[in-house]
Amino acid sequence: MGSSSRRDAVRNRAALVAAAEEVFREAGATAPLHLVAARANLGRGTLYRHFPDRAALVAAVYERRVDALEALAPTLPAERSLEQLVVEIAHLQLDVPGLLSAVQGSADAPNLLAEVELRTRALLDAALATARDLAEVRDDVTLDDVLLTFAMIDGVIAGEAPERVEASVHRALRLALRALLSTDRPPPAPRLVDRPDAQD
């Protein structure tokens, strides 16, 4: 493959992942994949050459989101880095409900998500270590406690009525942060997802 073809392939893959995030946000994680190809102005054959199934495409969306989190982390104030990352991830969960379920149904899910999980854990672990050094979190808080927050958010999203889900996620996030942090303060606004804050 020549350099021009490689550049085209990289560009097409990025366009498909960006289009998938938009389509899944608008129509849900189970939206027909031909909508993704159409949004990217590419053919279905190009889509399936890059992503053989929905799970592979969803995993790529997760990778894109971790890229954004990793780029954001160094710009955050040290004393609020963990708090901001927790808020960002919770709002990304809310942004496209059902995204995780769409990939977990695949037999290859553990392999598809392994790197994403490792990178996410490393990002949060570093932020937790900094928060602990600055006494921003309770003494007994562990990385598993932080990760449990996202499992709880998933539960709220799955179980709440659509008209109440945003407010309920906002409330659950506020309660989770109260349990993690050493001080009680309003959560910061998300930076990666442009959603209006719900009210308690």
C-alpha positions in Angstrom: 0.0 0.0 0.0 1.5 3.4 -1.0 1.8 6.4 1.3 -1.2 8.1 -0.4 -3.4 4.9 0.1 -2.3 4.7 3.7 -3.2 8.3 4.3 -6.6 7.7 2.7 -7.2 4.7 4.9 -6.3 6.6 8.0 -8.5 9.5 7.0 -11.4 7.2 6.1 -11.1 5.3 9.4 -11.2 8.6 11.4 -14.2 9.8 9.4 -16.1 6.6 10.1 -15.4 6.7 13.8 -16.4 10.4 14.0 -19.6 9.6 12.0 -20.3 6.6 14.2 -20.2 8.8 17.4 -22.6 11.2 15.8 -25.0 8.6 14.5 -25.0 6.6 17.8 -25.7 9.9 19.7 -28.7 10.7 17.5 -30.1 7.2 16.9 -28.7 5.0 19.6 -25.9 2.5 19.7 -28.0 0.0 17.7 -28.5 2.3 14.8 -28.0 0.7 11.3 -24.4 0.8 10.3 -25.2 2.0 6.8 -26.2 5.3 8.4 -22.6 5.6 9.7 -21.1 5.0 6.2 -23.5 7.6 4.7 -22.7 10.2 7.4 -19.0 9.7 6.6 -19.7 9.9 2.8 -18.2 6.5 2.3 -19.5 3.2 1.0 -20.5 0.2 3.1 -17.5 -1.7 1.7 -15.1 0.8 3.2 -16.9 0.7 6.5 -16.6 -3.1 6.7 -13.0 -3.2 5.6 -12.1 -1.1 8.6 -14.7 -2.5 11.0 -16.0 -6.1 10.4 -18.9 -5.6 12.9 -20.6 -3.2 15.2 -18.5 -4.2 18.2 -15.3 -3.3 16.4 -16.7 0.1 15.5 -18.0 0.8 19.0 -14.6 -0.1 20.4 -13.0 2.4 18.1 -15.5 5.1 19.4 -14.3 4.2 22.9 -10.7 4.6 21.8 -11.5 8.0 20.4 -13.0 9.0 23.7 -10.0 7.8 25.7 -7.8 9.8 23.3 -9.9 12.9 24.2 -9.6 12.1 28.0 -5.9 11.7 27.8 -5.5 15.0 25.9 -7.7 16.7 28.5 -6.0 15.3 31.6 -2.7 17.4 31.5 -4.8 20.6 31.2 -6.7 20.1 34.4 -5.8 21.6 37.8 -4.1 18.9 39.8 -6.5 19.3 42.8 -9.6 18.7 40.6 -8.2 16.3 38.0 -9.8 13.2 39.3 -13.1 14.9 39.9 -13.1 16.4 36.4 -12.3 13.0 34.8 -15.1 11.3 36.7 -17.5 14.0 35.5 -16.3 13.6 31.9 -16.6 9.9 31.8 -20.1 10.0 33.4 -21.3 12.5 30.8 -19.8 10.4 28.0 -21.8 7.5 29.3 -24.9 9.7 29.2 -24.0 11.1 25.8 -24.6 7.7 24.1 -26.5 5.3 26.3 -26.1 1.6 25.5 -22.6 2.0 23.9 -21.0 -0.6 26.3 -23.8 -3.1 25.8 -23.3 -2.9 22.0 -19.8 -4.2 22.3 -20.2 -6.5 25.2 -22.4 -8.8 23.2 -19.5 -9.7 21.0 -17.4 -12.8 21.7 -14.3 -10.7 21.1 -15.3 -7.9 23.5 -12.5 -8.6 26.0 -9.9 -8.2 23.3 -11.6 -5.2 21.8 -11.9 -3.3 25.0 -8.6 -4.5 26.7 -6.5 -1.5 25.7 -9.3 1.0 26.3 -9.7 -0.4 29.9 -6.0 -0.3 30.6 -5.7 3.2 29.4 -8.7 4.4 31.3 -7.5 2.7 34.5 -4.0 4.2 34.1 -5.5 7.7 33.6 -7.8 7.5 36.6 -5.1 5.8 38.8 -2.7 8.7 38.1 -5.4 11.2 38.9 -6.3 9.3 42.1 -2.7 9.3 43.2 -2.5 13.0 42.8 -5.8 13.6 44.6 -4.6 11.4 47.4 -1.3 13.3 47.8 -3.3 16.6 47.9 -5.8 15.1 50.4 -8.6 15.7 47.9 -10.1 12.3 48.4 -11.1 10.3 51.4 -8.3 8.1 52.8 -9.9 4.8 52.0 -10.9 5.5 48.4 -9.5 3.0 45.9 -9.4 2.9 42.1 -12.1 0.2 42.3 -14.3 2.7 44.1 -13.9 5.2 41.3 -14.7 2.6 38.7 -17.8 1.5 40.6 -19.1 5.1 40.1 -19.4 4.4 36.3 -21.1 1.0 36.9 -23.7 2.9 39.0 -24.1 5.5 36.4 -24.7 2.8 33.8 -27.4 1.3 36.1 -29.1 4.7 36.4 -29.1 5.2 32.6 -30.4 1.7 31.9 -33.2 1.9 34.5 -34.4 5.5 34.4 -37.2 6.9 32.2 -35.8 8.9 29.3 -37.3 12.2 30.5 -35.6 11.7 33.9 -32.3 10.1 33.0 -30.2 13.3 32.7 -31.4 14.7 36.0 -30.9 11.3 37.7 -27.4 10.8 36.3 -26.5 14.3 37.6 -27.9 13.4 41.0 -26.1 10.1 41.1 -22.8 11.7 40.1 -23.2 14.3 42.8 -23.7 11.6 45.4 -20.8 9.5 44.1 -18.4 12.5 44.3 -19.5 13.2 47.8 -18.5 9.7 48.7 -15.1 10.0 47.0 -14.0 13.5 47.8 -12.8 14.8 51.1 -14.9 18.0 50.6 -18.4 18.5 49.4 -18.6 20.9 46.4 -20.6 21.1 43.2 -19.2 19.0 40.4 -17.4 20.9 37.6 -19.1 21.3 34.3 -18.0 18.7 31.6 -15.7 19.9 28.9 -15.8 17.1 26.3 -19.6 16.8 26.0 -21.8 19.8 25.4 -24.8 19.0 27.4 -26.8 21.4 29.6 -26.4 20.5 33.3 -29.5 18.8 34.7 -30.8 20.1 38.0 -30.9 18.0 41.2 
